[in-house]
Every structure is written in C-alpha cells, then in structure tokens.
Amino acid sequence: MQLVSMDDLNLISNQLEKIYLKLSSMYHIDEVLTNPYVEKILKVSQRTLQSWRDSGILKHSKVEGKIYYRLKDIQELINKNASK
C-alpha cells in the first residue's frame, strides 16, 4: 500500500476546502461524499475506511445501507493528522 505524502494531503485539503466553500455558498448545505469518492481522494481502501468508521476515527452516516461522509469531517481528519 502506498503512503500518502504530506504534500498530497495538503493538496487534497486545499482542494476540499475550495469545493466545500463553493458548494456551501451555493446550496447552503454540508457537502456529502460517498465511499468510492472518499477512497479515491484519500487514496485508501474500502477496508481502511471501514476500519476508521468502526474505530470512530471517521464520522459517517448510513442511509439505506449506503455510507456518506461530510466533507468537513474529511477535512478535520486530514488536518488533525497532519504533521506539524
């Protein structure tokens, strides 16, 4: 499994922030993301996301069997785990 570099995490965080600000100002709602999208942007497997959900690392909602994540929760995860 390939590790994500700090540069990649910072880039992802910045892009997520831009997306969030644009969408939240347009629709006045929190952006929600699905499993496949979160896997792709964080470069992690479905199993890793499941493990993070099970351990409480990543907040999520489940509606009719489908899992959703709030964009700001993904940003918080990235920011919380960024090296200083």
C-alpha positions as CSV (number, residue, x, y, z in Angstrom):
1,M,0.0,0.0,0.0
2,Q,1.4,3.4,-1.0
3,L,1.5,6.0,1.7
4,V,0.2,9.5,1.1
5,S,2.7,12.2,1.3
6,M,2.2,15.4,3.3
7,D,2.2,17.4,0.1
8,D,-0.6,15.2,-1.2
9,L,-2.6,15.6,2.0
10,N,-2.1,19.4,1.9
11,L,-3.2,19.5,-1.8
12,I,-6.2,17.4,-1.0
13,S,-7.1,19.5,2.0
14,N,-6.8,22.7,0.0
15,Q,-8.9,21.3,-2.9
16,L,-11.6,20.1,-0.4
17,E,-11.7,23.4,1.2
18,K,-12.3,25.2,-2.1
19,I,-15.0,22.7,-3.1
20,Y,-16.7,23.0,0.3
21,L,-16.7,26.8,0.3
22,K,-18.1,27.0,-3.2
23,L,-20.8,24.4,-2.7
24,S,-21.8,25.5,0.7
25,S,-22.2,29.1,-0.5
26,M,-24.2,27.9,-3.5
27,Y,-26.5,25.5,-1.7
28,H,-26.2,26.4,2.0
29,I,-25.7,22.7,2.9
30,D,-22.9,20.5,4.0
31,E,-21.4,18.5,1.1
32,V,-21.7,14.8,1.5
33,L,-19.3,12.3,-0.1
34,T,-19.8,8.6,-0.8
35,N,-17.4,5.7,-0.1
36,P,-15.8,5.5,-3.6
37,Y,-15.1,9.2,-3.8
38,V,-13.5,9.3,-0.3
39,E,-11.4,6.2,-1.2
40,K,-10.2,8.0,-4.3
41,I,-9.4,11.3,-2.7
42,L,-7.7,9.9,0.4
43,K,-6.1,7.0,-1.6
44,V,-7.2,4.4,0.9
45,S,-9.1,1.1,0.5
46,Q,-12.7,0.4,1.4
47,R,-11.4,-1.8,4.2
48,T,-9.4,1.1,5.6
49,L,-12.5,3.4,5.6
50,Q,-14.5,0.6,7.3
51,S,-11.8,0.3,10.0
52,W,-11.8,4.1,10.5
53,R,-15.6,4.1,10.8
54,D,-15.5,1.1,13.2
55,S,-12.9,2.7,15.5
56,G,-14.6,6.2,15.4
57,I,-11.7,7.8,13.6
58,L,-14.0,9.0,10.7
59,K,-17.6,10.2,11.3
60,H,-20.2,8.9,8.9
61,S,-23.9,8.4,8.2
62,K,-25.6,5.4,6.9
63,V,-28.9,5.7,4.9
64,E,-30.5,2.6,3.4
65,G,-27.2,0.7,3.5
66,K,-25.2,3.5,1.8
67,I,-22.5,5.3,3.7
68,Y,-22.0,9.0,3.5
69,Y,-19.3,11.3,4.9
70,R,-19.5,15.1,5.4
71,L,-16.8,17.0,3.6
72,K,-15.9,18.9,6.7
73,D,-15.3,15.7,8.6
74,I,-12.9,14.5,6.0
75,Q,-11.1,17.9,6.2
76,E,-11.0,17.6,10.0
77,L,-9.4,14.1,9.7
78,I,-6.7,15.4,7.4
79,N,-6.0,18.5,9.5
80,K,-6.0,16.6,12.8
81,N,-3.4,14.1,11.4
82,A,-1.2,16.5,9.5
83,S,2.4,16.7,10.8
84,K,3.3,20.0,12.3
